[in-house]
Amino acid sequence: MTTVGTVAEIDTYLLAMPAPGSPVVLPQWISRGNTHPNSRYQEPIWSMAPLIDNPGTGLVKLHWKNCPGPLRDQVKLAAWTMINGQLRPTYLQTRGVQARSRSGGTDMLATCHEWMRLARWLHERQITSLAACTETQWRAYASERLGQVSRDTAAIICVRLANLWAFDQLSARPSGIARPPWETEGVDDFLPPVGTAGGGENATEPLDPRVLGPLLIWAIRFIDDFADDILAAWAERRLVAVAAATKAAPAGWAALEEWLLPMARAGHPLPTNSGKSEIQVATTYIAALAGSNRGQVSRFVKQHGLAEIAAERPGPCPLRGPVTGRINGKPWRDHVDFNEAAELMKHLGTAATITLLYLTGMRPQEVQGLRSGCCPDPAPAADGTDGRHLIHSHHYKNVTDDDGNHISAGEVRQVPWVAITPVVHAIRVLERMVPERELLLSTAHHEFHSRHGHAGALKKHTLTLRIESFVNWVNREAGVQGLSDQTIPEDPNGAIGLGRFRRSLAWHIARRPGGLVALAIQYGHMRTVLDGRTSSGYGARGRGGIHAILDVETALAAADTAARLRDRVAAGENVSGPAARRALTAAAHTPRFEGRIVPRTFARKASTFLARDGIVLYDNPDAFLICAFKHDNALCEPEPGATAPRQYDCRPGCGNTVRTDAHARQLRERAEELDQLAAHAPGPVSKRLRANANRLRETADTHDSTAHPAAEALT
């Protein structure tokens, strides 16, 4: 048998046969900093960890027990060839720009799982050799397998199955499996019909505004109001644990007799914590406060029967640090309890993660890859003002080297992210939780109840569970604090997954132009920060940025605005404003779009849709109007090349204004609300409120006097 490392003389892409003891991943494919153990070819479980350098990716394994015995050796050899080989350039030339000669470890695992699924299908039909998988079997399998998934997923599966044939050609002992028919006939006829729901960010529902509002409020509250108390409590708790581990001494026993025993005899509650099944005496806490040893406390409790008393009269374990955080002007705690410090630390890290995920537009893996020091304080600008905070980060999606090989460790973004104030605060809190240069979400430093020493950052599943736990804590705390209006309801579209934050940001920028993100963070301002085409504040690499998602949401919002305008004029409402004619023409030619899950083809067309200067309609509920955005007419001073208005800076007299009868009614309703507020406000404030109310009524009156039915406005 030829040993690993022998160079084929005829074809440099052919691999020699592995020996039973050969490493699963050959040394040349393991990065210098990767120290994960390597598996051996003969082992029943292969670790993919030597190929994984992304801190947010789990260290997955390949279990060969899931492959039928008669086909296992053939699939195993193909898998080893894929792990250590490279597809020929001639094969890749017909695959498109995203084709890779080598994919990443997790993608290889998914490919192997797809091959095993095919092997199980063949085995069920008494086919025991890949060579017997002919064109007939390929067609039958494709008909069954691809009909179960979306069109996008089916296309990926076809690539993975074709790779089984391609890598088999590079093996020293090819099985002879037939070439899949879609390789010669084209893949379209094998895929589900166009319009089948696909994956990706655009297929992810945005978070409901009723969920996102209080979720972000509490996340920022944790960072800005609670963080100092929680971090101080955690530091004190760790000191308490150290003190309780001191050696036993007579003075410690005496202290328990002088303090703990009188407390029990006087009928006071005893410091306790809740175990898995029952209330227990807080041994560690008591030992530290009394200057004792945990063993001494346990013996003392048993000798005096204090466990039974504690179960009847459980008490808190207050830490001594002062509480400085406030809710509605009042301390949020009398004290932080020894038993809740670890849970609060977990929630603090989760709150910072939520803030980063939502207010940056980063993908989850990019947040998981952030390190302490990623957002240094900027030097003052030339005019004396503070410069912008920039986040220097890695990105991981579609990162390859010059040969098309996937780079698991990602690469530094060419253009950093802009960090608004809440994001900077969140990063600063995380930097206080981990050592310098460490991952901000390092598993080793975010496991507060135990120390398993796991490598990398907290994984997607763990973060999802922590967000769920954070929501549960918030809802309990809101009840205790009398803040029933700040509870977080259940999202109608399911769990709050990490991927939903990124699209939610784009959704809210597009549809809440004058709204506020929690503590006065304007959605409109976020558009300026995030859209690299209208501002130098944010830049990203083509498909790697948030631009495409923002385009999709803005285009959907514009289509909805056009549909509502059509519905209103069809119901008999009049329209006014200098852009009324343009808006009605645009509304008549804008298609209606039902739902929020969109196909990828729409994502590609969104930027073209928005570039139609003068005929894209933007709803501005805070200004009670529709903006038929034409760049040269806009008084909001959009940046050169902008395709959307600065809706947070809408100004009277703009040539893009359109109003309907519904807007006039809303103007008067708002004027009534201001009058009611003015009736209970001090003199100067009351005067301003009434003046604003009068201006709103004058605007409504102007509409009434100038508005026309749609048919007249178009003539």
Summary of the structure (lengths in Angstrom):
residues: 715
radius of gyration: 31.7
end to end distance: 86.8
largest distance: 100.3
contacts: 2251
relative contact order: 0.07
helix: 50%
strand: 9%
